[in-house]
Amino acid sequence: MTYDKERQKRTEETQANEKPLDRLIKVTNDARTPGYMKLVIDLMLEMKEEIQEANRRNKEQTDEVERLRNENLSLKSQLNALRTSNTLPISTSVSDSASLTNSNNKPIIHKRKAELGPRPIRIKNLHWLLDLIRRMLAAYYRRRHVFALFIRLFSNDKPPTIRNFKKVLVASRGEVALRVFRTLREIEVESIGIYAHEDRFSQHRQMADKSFLVGRNLDPIGAYFDMEEIINIALENGVDAIHPGYGVLASRSDFAQRVIDAGMTFIGPTPTAIAWMADKLVARQCACGVNVKVIPGTGAPITTPQEAVSFFKKHNTPIILKPAYGQGGLGMRRVDSLARVAEAFELASQEAQVLFGDGSLLAEKLIEHPR
């Protein structure tokens, strides 16, 4: 019983110290509080009183500021009158200004005004300079954009053609397919979807205008990689283009080529570009060939731990080991110390052999914060 009384006493003390707004939030969050509506009304009335008190204090402060402003204007007018009557020379010294006081024995002229020296330059007075710099930068970027458009209009390159598709097949599933379906619906293009037997109740099947089952005798993953059946479904339904989404099919140059050979449009890079970018070494050589900066790394696959150790010693920085012929970010390992290079190389090479059938690796300098 004593414990309950002490607990109730502590609760009352806590509530007494709480602000009305805090108590209102607490009561509102728990509608089961006894006398819920009455408590809410009482707390709102308390808040109203606090707001009125705050407004009163604010009005007093405003009146005080106005009084000081009027006094300052009065002092300025007195100063101008003295200067007009030639009783106050322009070169008034600080000692003379101290004798000019009002009825409250306060100096009329501020020390800085009496000296009539130059005002110090403050950062807040440089807003015009910052605005000018912003305008110059904006004009620079606009000029770059206009220049690029000018070059594009008068170049000899073949202008891009715009094709209006009527039907597009999305060779993907899940969130990837949903996003493409949503875009196709916005531009009023009919969407064709595919689904494995295990995905017959999935959302991407329901969102497509038409959906077709693929891979009847395959596992759920292999069903979406059956390129021949996907292309046959597209041809039977008069599809104009195939969107691979992103993933395995999007990185298969042979799939892109088969779509083009079937007379449809592959929405993505050309088969040649996909083949180049699938090979990290070729992609690196292409970038260097057009003077694009690349991360420092080995120019060829490394097959021994000694090569990785030599690369680490040369750059003396954390490195990353990745499969030379891998994809999807699989099989990569970070190495922070020289002592772990050989061990990390062996593990990464074994993993690359299992995943991609080739244990060759690439070593690159690790970029900690690329953005």
C-alpha positions in Angstrom: 0.0 0.0 0.0 2.8 2.3 0.9 4.5 1.6 -2.4 1.3 2.5 -4.3 1.1 5.9 -2.5 4.8 6.7 -3.2 4.3 5.8 -6.9 1.2 8.0 -7.1 3.1 10.8 -5.4 6.0 10.5 -7.9 3.5 10.5 -10.8 1.8 13.6 -9.5 5.1 15.4 -9.2 6.1 14.4 -12.7 2.8 15.7 -14.1 3.2 18.9 -12.2 6.6 19.5 -13.8 5.5 18.6 -17.3 4.5 21.2 -19.8 0.9 21.1 -21.0 2.0 20.3 -24.6 3.9 17.2 -23.4 1.0 16.1 -21.3 -1.4 16.6 -24.2 0.7 14.5 -26.5 0.9 11.7 -23.8 -2.8 11.8 -23.2 -3.7 11.9 -26.9 -1.5 8.8 -27.5 -3.5 6.8 -25.0 -7.2 7.3 -25.5 -7.9 4.8 -22.7 -6.9 7.4 -20.1 -9.8 8.0 -17.6 -11.7 11.2 -18.4 -9.9 11.4 -21.8 -11.9 14.2 -23.4 -12.0 16.3 -20.1 -8.2 16.0 -19.8 -7.7 17.0 -23.4 -9.9 20.1 -23.0 -8.2 21.1 -19.7 -4.8 20.8 -21.2 -5.7 22.8 -24.2 -7.0 25.6 -21.9 -3.7 25.5 -20.0 -1.9 25.8 -23.3 -4.1 28.7 -24.3 -3.1 30.5 -21.1 0.6 29.9 -21.8 0.2 31.2 -25.4 -1.5 34.3 -24.1 1.3 34.9 -21.6 4.0 34.4 -24.3 2.2 36.9 -26.5 2.1 39.4 -23.7 5.8 39.0 -23.1 6.5 39.3 -26.8 4.4 42.6 -27.0 6.4 44.0 -24.1 9.7 43.2 -25.8 8.4 44.8 -29.1 7.4 47.9 -27.2 10.8 48.1 -25.7 12.5 47.8 -29.1 10.3 50.5 -30.5 11.1 52.8 -27.6 14.8 52.3 -28.1 14.4 52.9 -31.9 12.6 56.2 -31.2 15.3 57.3 -28.8 17.9 56.5 -31.4 16.1 58.6 -34.0 15.9 61.4 -31.5 19.6 61.3 -30.9 20.3 61.3 -34.6 18.1 64.4 -35.1 19.9 66.2 -32.3 23.3 65.3 -33.9 22.1 66.6 -37.3 20.8 69.8 -35.7 24.2 70.4 -34.0 26.1 69.9 -37.3 23.7 72.2 -39.2 24.3 75.0 -36.7 28.1 74.5 -37.0 28.4 73.9 -33.3 29.7 70.4 -34.0 32.6 70.2 -36.5 32.8 67.2 -38.8 36.2 66.3 -37.3 34.9 65.9 -33.8 37.3 63.9 -31.7 36.4 61.1 -29.3 37.0 63.3 -26.3 34.7 66.0 -27.6 32.0 63.5 -28.4 32.0 62.2 -24.8 30.8 65.6 -23.6 27.7 65.5 -25.8 25.2 63.8 -23.6 21.5 63.7 -23.3 19.3 64.2 -20.2 20.1 60.7 -19.0 23.8 61.5 -19.1 24.3 59.1 -22.1 26.7 60.0 -24.9 24.9 61.3 -27.9 27.5 60.2 -30.5 28.8 56.7 -30.7 32.5 56.3 -30.6 32.6 54.9 -34.2 30.4 57.7 -35.5 32.6 60.4 -33.8 35.7 59.0 -35.4 34.0 58.9 -38.8 36.3 56.1 -39.8 35.6 53.5 -42.5 33.2 50.8 -41.6 34.7 47.3 -41.2 33.8 44.8 -44.0 31.6 42.1 -42.6 30.7 38.8 -44.1 27.0 39.6 -44.0 27.6 42.6 -46.3 29.1 40.3 -49.0 25.8 38.6 -49.9 25.9 40.5 -53.2 29.3 38.9 -54.0 28.0 35.4 -53.3 25.0 36.1 -55.4 27.2 37.2 -58.3 29.3 34.1 -58.0 26.2 31.9 -58.1 25.0 33.7 -61.2 28.3 33.3 -62.9 28.4 29.6 -62.2 24.8 29.1 -63.4 25.7 31.0 -66.7 28.7 28.8 -67.1 26.7 25.5 -66.8 24.0 26.9 -69.1 26.6 27.8 -71.7 28.0 24.2 -71.5 24.5 22.8 -72.1 23.8 25.1 -75.0 27.2 24.3 -76.5 26.5 20.6 -76.3 23.1 21.0 -78.0 24.8 23.1 -80.8 27.4 20.4 -81.4 24.7 17.7 -81.4 22.5 19.6 -84.0 25.3 20.3 -86.4 27.3 17.1 -86.1 27.5 14.5 -88.8 26.4 11.7 -86.5 23.2 10.0 -87.3 20.4 11.4 -85.1 18.7 9.0 -82.8 15.5 7.5 -84.0 12.3 7.5 -81.9 10.2 4.4 -82.1 6.7 4.1 -80.9 6.2 0.6 -79.4 2.7 -0.9 -79.1 3.7 -4.0 -77.2 6.7 -4.6 -74.9 7.6 -7.9 -73.2 9.4 -7.6 -69.9 11.7 -10.5 -69.4 12.0 -10.1 -65.6 10.1 -10.5 -62.4 9.4 -8.9 -59.0 10.1 -5.2 -58.4 12.1 -4.8 -61.6 9.1 -5.9 -63.7 6.7 -3.8 -61.7 8.6 -0.6 -62.3 8.7 -1.2 -66.1 5.0 -2.1 -66.1 4.2 1.1 -64.3 6.1 3.1 -66.9 4.5 1.3 -69.8 1.1 2.0 -68.4 1.9 5.7 -68.1 3.0 6.0 -71.7 0.0 3.8 -72.8 2.0 0.9 -74.1 0.6 -2.7 -73.8 2.8 -4.8 -71.4 3.5 -8.5 -71.7 4.8 -10.4 -68.7 6.3 -13.8 -68.0 6.1 -15.9 -64.8 7.3 -19.2 -63.4 4.8 -21.6 -61.9 5.9 -20.7 -58.4 5.2 -17.0 -59.2 1.6 -17.6 -60.5 0.2 -15.5 -57.6 2.9 -12.8 -57.7 2.1 -9.1 -58.1 4.0 -8.7 -61.3 1.9 -11.2 -63.1 -1.3 -9.4 -62.0 0.0 -5.9 -63.1 0.9 -6.9 -66.7 -1.8 -6.6 -69.4 -1.0 -10.1 -70.4 1.1 -12.8 -68.7 2.4 -16.1 -69.9 3.9 -19.1 -68.1 7.5 -20.0 -68.9 9.8 -22.9 -67.9 7.1 -25.5 -67.2 9.8 -28.2 -66.6 12.4 -25.9 -65.1 13.2 -24.7 -61.6 11.9 -21.2 -60.6 15.3 -19.5 -61.5 16.0 -21.4 -64.7 12.5 -20.6 -66.0 13.4 -16.9 -66.5 16.6 -17.8 -68.3 14.9 -19.8 -71.1 15.7 -17.4 -73.9 14.2 -19.5 -76.7 10.7 -19.8 -75.0 10.8 -16.1 -74.1 11.5 -15.1 -77.7 8.8 -17.5 -79.0 6.2 -15.9 -76.7 7.1 -12.5 -77.9 6.8 -13.5 -81.6 3.5 -15.2 -81.1 2.0 -12.1 -79.4 3.3 -9.5 -81.9 5.7 -7.9 -79.4 7.7 -4.9 -80.8 10.5 -4.9 -78.1 11.8 -6.8 -75.2 12.9 -5.2 -72.0 15.4 -7.4 -70.0 15.1 -5.5 -66.7 18.4 -5.8 -64.9 20.2 -9.0 -64.0 21.5 -12.0 -65.9 19.5 -11.5 -69.2 20.4 -7.8 -69.3 24.1 -8.8 -69.2 23.8 -11.5 -71.9 25.0 -10.3 -75.3 23.7 -13.5 -76.9 20.2 -12.8 -75.7 20.3 -9.3 -77.1 21.6 -10.6 -80.4 18.8 -13.2 -80.6 16.1 -10.6 -79.9 17.5 -8.4 -82.8 17.8 -11.4 -85.1 14.1 -12.2 -84.4 13.1 -8.8 -85.8 12.4 -7.1 -82.4 14.1 -4.3 -80.6 16.2 -5.0 -77.5 15.7 -2.2 -75.0 19.3 -1.8 -73.8 22.9 -1.5 -75.0 24.0 -3.1 -78.2 25.2 -6.7 -78.1 28.8 -5.5 -78.8 28.7 -3.0 -75.9 27.3 -5.7 -73.5 30.1 -8.1 -74.5 32.7 -5.5 -74.0 31.4 -4.4 -70.6 31.0 -8.1 -69.5 34.8 -8.5 -69.7 36.4 -6.3 -67.0 39.7 -6.2 -68.9 38.1 -5.2 -72.2 36.0 -2.6 -70.4 39.1 -1.2 -68.8 40.9 -1.0 -72.1 38.0 0.7 -73.8 37.9 3.3 -71.1 41.6 4.0 -71.4 41.3 4.1 -75.2 38.9 7.2 -74.9 41.0 8.9 -72.2 38.6 8.0 -69.4 40.3 7.9 -66.0 40.2 4.5 -64.4 41.1 3.2 -60.9 44.7 2.0 -60.6 44.7 -1.7 -61.1 46.4 -4.6 -62.8 46.2 -4.5 -66.6 45.9 -8.3 -66.9 44.5 -11.1 -64.8 46.7 -12.3 -62.0 47.0 -16.0 -61.2 49.5 -16.1 -58.3 49.5 -14.5 -54.8 52.9 -13.0 -55.5 51.4 -10.7 -58.2 48.8 -9.5 -55.7 51.5 -8.9 -53.0 53.6 -6.9 -55.5 50.6 -4.8 -56.4 49.8 -4.1 -52.7 53.4 -3.1 -52.1 53.5 -0.8 -55.1 50.4 1.2 -54.0 50.7 0.7 -50.2 47.0 1.1 -49.8 44.0 -1.2 -49.2 43.1 -3.1 -52.4 40.2 -5.1 -53.6 40.4 -8.5 -55.4 37.7 -9.4 -57.8 37.1 -12.2 -60.4 38.4 -11.2 -63.8 35.4 -12.8 -65.5 32.8 -12.4 -62.8 29.7 -10.3 -62.6 27.0 -9.2 -60.1 29.5 -8.1 -57.5 30.2 -11.7 -56.4 33.5 -13.0 -55.3 35.1 -9.7 -54.3 37.3 -9.4 -51.3 38.8 -6.4 -49.5 42.4 -6.6 -48.3 43.7 -4.0 -45.8 47.1 -5.4 -44.8 50.0 -7.0 -46.5 49.9 -10.0 -44.3 46.4 -11.0 -45.5 47.0 -10.6 -49.3 48.1 -14.2 -49.9 45.3 -15.7 -47.9 42.6 -13.4 -49.4 43.9 -14.2 -52.9 43.6 -18.0 -52.4 40.0 -17.7 -51.0 38.9 -15.3 -53.8 40.5 -17.4 -56.5 38.7 -20.6 -55.2 35.4 -18.7 -55.1 35.8 -17.3 -58.6 36.6 -20.8 -59.9 33.4 -22.2 -58.4 31.2 -19.3 -59.4 32.5 -18.5 -62.9 34.7 -21.4 -63.9 37.9 -19.3 -63.9 40.1 -18.5 -60.9 41.8 -15.5 -62.5 41.6 -12.2 -60.5 42.0 -8.5 -60.9 43.5 -6.3 -58.2 42.5 -2.7 -57.9 43.0 0.2 -55.5 40.2 0.3 -53.0 38.1 3.5 -53.1 36.7 4.1 -49.6 34.1 6.8 -50.3 33.5 7.0 -54.0 30.8 9.8 -53.6 
